[in-house]
Amino acid sequence: MMMNEPRAFAGLRGTLSRDAPLARHTTWRAGGRADMLYVPADRDDLAQFVRELPPATPLTVLGLGSNVLVRDGGIRGAVVLLHNPGAALAVADSLVYADAGVASPKLARFAAMHGCAEAAFLAGIPGTVGGALAMNAGCYGGETWRRVARVETLGRDGAFRVRTAADYAIGYRSVMRRDGAPLGEIFTAAWFRFPPGDMATARAEIKSLLARRIATQPLALPNAGSVFRNPPGDYAARLIESCALKGFAIGGARVSELHANFIVNPTRAARAADIERLIAHVRSVVRARTGVELVPEVRILGEAA
Ligand SMILES: Cc1cc2nc3c(=O)[nH]c(=O)nc-3n(C[C@H](O)[C@H](O)[C@H](O)COP(=O)(O)OP(=O)(O)OC[C@H]3O[C@@H](n4cnc5c(N)ncnc54)[C@H](O)[C@@H]3O)c2cc1C
């Protein structure tokens, strides 16, 4: 459904809004607005939107916003939201196909139902398949790209391409193009190769993994998961806790009492600037007391207010 849009975007089937609040599209429930927010109807509609977007207009993709901090001044240009509860999942030729807009926990459950092993780790990652591909999301020994047979991408030229892991430099929570450049393309779908397993075992694994998360993570409060990457051979949470930073707050943002590598927004009153200042404070205290430079895992997007 289109509203008051110039002819350039006529004929699109998705939803376009201007000056759109993004806080509701991020799990931190904080941050500014997008100049333009587009929720495509499907992959072809997304391709048409991208083709019609002037090449100089910046384009940002968001899935479930579970790994981003959008600054209070918002994001210039267009933001595409690729989270679609009706997105496709299928099994074909022993591969599991998922649209990028599928939620990762849904992929984990689907894979379990189809007798796949080693997909359970995705059950605890509350983002989309597209976000898991972009971040090489992982936990408990599992990692997204270890299971990818191929992906489909959409370039700024509006063309779809099929790529494999060989096209990327893939690391811990990091996926770049082979030449080290940023991705520059949108992931629109992926085909996963999971080893065969037992349905009941996979479902039990998901259940116990979720129980472990509920016990150790502040899931009832707005958060964005682990704020910092784990430094080699250590844990960011252990370092932050050793600096007595649990419960430390700036404005509406607070270091979680339950998990020191989480920052929570308990009353939804935090500004993105509060969260960003708290991130900087934690980094500087940990650096001063332990000598370790923590590196944020969350992606900070947009402009300060
Ligand atoms: C409670 C909680 C627990 C978490 N636990 C884990 C964990 O165990 N392991 C882990 O790795 N992460 C974890 N996360 C972080 C987060 O869920 C993952 O990084 C997730 O994969 C992000 O997916 P998303 O759809 O929310 O991406 P977003 O946050 O929307 O985007 C993240 C980045 O990916 C890019 N992106 C998103 N979709 C696409 C696409 N289709 N094409 C190209 N780029 C895209 C965005 O531009 C952005 O740079 C956790 C988060 C929360 C809130």
The ligand as an SDF file (V2000), in Angstrom:
LIG
                    3D

 53 58  0  0  0  0  0  0  0  0999 V2000
   18.3720  -11.7420   23.5990 C   0  0  0  0  0  0  0  0  0  0  0  0
   19.3640  -11.7860   22.4730 C   0  0  0  0  0  0  0  0  0  0  0  0
   20.2300  -12.8560   22.3640 C   0  0  0  0  0  0  0  0  0  0  0  0
   21.1430  -12.9170   21.3130 C   0  0  0  0  0  0  0  0  0  0  0  0
   21.9710  -13.9920   21.2350 N   0  0  0  0  0  0  0  0  0  0  0  0
   22.8400  -14.0810   20.1990 C   0  0  0  0  0  0  0  0  0  0  0  0
   23.7110  -15.2130   20.0900 C   0  0  0  0  0  0  0  0  0  0  0  0
   23.6890  -16.1340   20.8850 O   0  0  0  0  0  0  0  0  0  0  0  0
   24.5630  -15.2490   19.0520 N   0  0  0  0  0  0  0  0  0  0  0  0
   24.6120  -14.2530   18.1240 C   0  0  0  0  0  0  0  0  0  0  0  0
   25.3970  -14.3580   17.1640 O   0  0  0  0  0  0  0  0  0  0  0  0
   23.8130  -13.1660   18.2030 N   0  0  0  0  0  0  0  0  0  0  0  0
   22.9320  -13.0600   19.2150 C   0  0  0  0  0  0  0  0  0  0  0  0
   22.1200  -11.9650   19.3080 N   0  0  0  0  0  0  0  0  0  0  0  0
   22.2600  -10.8640   18.3440 C   0  0  0  0  0  0  0  0  0  0  0  0
   21.3200  -10.9350   17.1290 C   0  0  0  0  0  0  0  0  0  0  0  0
   20.1200  -11.6300   17.4510 O   0  0  0  0  0  0  0  0  0  0  0  0
   21.9900  -11.6100   15.9270 C   0  0  0  0  0  0  0  0  0  0  0  0
   23.1150  -10.8910   15.5010 O   0  0  0  0  0  0  0  0  0  0  0  0
   20.9980  -11.7320   14.7600 C   0  0  0  0  0  0  0  0  0  0  0  0
   21.5180  -12.5970   13.7950 O   0  0  0  0  0  0  0  0  0  0  0  0
   20.6630  -10.3800   14.1170 C   0  0  0  0  0  0  0  0  0  0  0  0
   19.5860  -10.5760   13.2270 O   0  0  0  0  0  0  0  0  0  0  0  0
   18.5780   -9.3870   12.9110 P   0  0  0  0  0  0  0  0  0  0  0  0
   17.6400   -9.8510   11.8580 O   0  0  0  0  0  0  0  0  0  0  0  0
   17.9530   -8.8740   14.1520 O   0  0  0  0  0  0  0  0  0  0  0  0
   19.5830   -8.3210   12.3030 O   0  0  0  0  0  0  0  0  0  0  0  0
   19.5750   -6.7390   12.5680 P   0  0  0  0  0  0  0  0  0  0  0  0
   19.9090   -6.4590   13.9860 O   0  0  0  0  0  0  0  0  0  0  0  0
   18.3330   -6.1510   12.0130 O   0  0  0  0  0  0  0  0  0  0  0  0
   20.8290   -6.3280   11.6580 O   0  0  0  0  0  0  0  0  0  0  0  0
   22.1430   -6.6890   12.0590 C   0  0  0  0  0  0  0  0  0  0  0  0
   23.1090   -6.3700   10.9110 C   0  0  0  0  0  0  0  0  0  0  0  0
   22.8340   -7.2410    9.8220 O   0  0  0  0  0  0  0  0  0  0  0  0
   22.4960   -6.4910    8.6450 C   0  0  0  0  0  0  0  0  0  0  0  0
   21.4220   -7.2260    7.9650 N   0  0  0  0  0  0  0  0  0  0  0  0
   20.2390   -7.6370    8.5050 C   0  0  0  0  0  0  0  0  0  0  0  0
   19.5270   -8.3110    7.5890 N   0  0  0  0  0  0  0  0  0  0  0  0
   20.2740   -8.3150    6.4530 C   0  0  0  0  0  0  0  0  0  0  0  0
   20.0670   -8.8580    5.1420 C   0  0  0  0  0  0  0  0  0  0  0  0
   18.9500   -9.5180    4.8140 N   0  0  0  0  0  0  0  0  0  0  0  0
   21.0410   -8.6800    4.2160 N   0  0  0  0  0  0  0  0  0  0  0  0
   22.1940   -8.0090    4.5350 C   0  0  0  0  0  0  0  0  0  0  0  0
   22.4300   -7.4760    5.7560 N   0  0  0  0  0  0  0  0  0  0  0  0
   21.4780   -7.6350    6.7010 C   0  0  0  0  0  0  0  0  0  0  0  0
   22.0330   -5.1360    9.1620 C   0  0  0  0  0  0  0  0  0  0  0  0
   22.2100   -4.1290    8.1790 O   0  0  0  0  0  0  0  0  0  0  0  0
   22.9390   -4.9460   10.3810 C   0  0  0  0  0  0  0  0  0  0  0  0
   24.2050   -4.4790    9.9910 O   0  0  0  0  0  0  0  0  0  0  0  0
   21.1970  -11.8790   20.3560 C   0  0  0  0  0  0  0  0  0  0  0  0
   20.3130  -10.7980   20.4630 C   0  0  0  0  0  0  0  0  0  0  0  0
   19.3980  -10.7420   21.5030 C   0  0  0  0  0  0  0  0  0  0  0  0
   18.4460   -9.5870   21.6000 C   0  0  0  0  0  0  0  0  0  0  0  0
  1  2  1  0
  2  3  1  0
  2 52  2  0
  3  4  2  0
  4  5  1  0
  4 50  1  0
  5  6  2  0
  6  7  1  0
  6 13  1  0
  7  8  2  0
  7  9  1  0
  9 10  1  0
 10 11  2  0
 10 12  1  0
 12 13  2  0
 13 14  1  0
 14 15  1  0
 14 50  1  0
 15 16  1  0
 16 17  1  0
 16 18  1  0
 18 19  1  0
 18 20  1  0
 20 21  1  0
 20 22  1  0
 22 23  1  0
 23 24  1  0
 24 25  2  0
 24 26  1  0
 24 27  1  0
 27 28  1  0
 28 29  2  0
 28 30  1  0
 28 31  1  0
 31 32  1  0
 32 33  1  0
 33 34  1  0
 33 48  1  0
 34 35  1  0
 35 36  1  0
 35 46  1  0
 36 37  1  0
 36 45  1  0
 37 38  2  0
 38 39  1  0
 39 40  1  0
 39 45  2  0
 40 41  1  0
 40 42  2  0
 42 43  1  0
 43 44  2  0
 44 45  1  0
 46 47  1  0
 46 48  1  0
 48 49  1  0
 50 51  2  0
 51 52  1  0
 52 53  1  0
M  END
$$$$
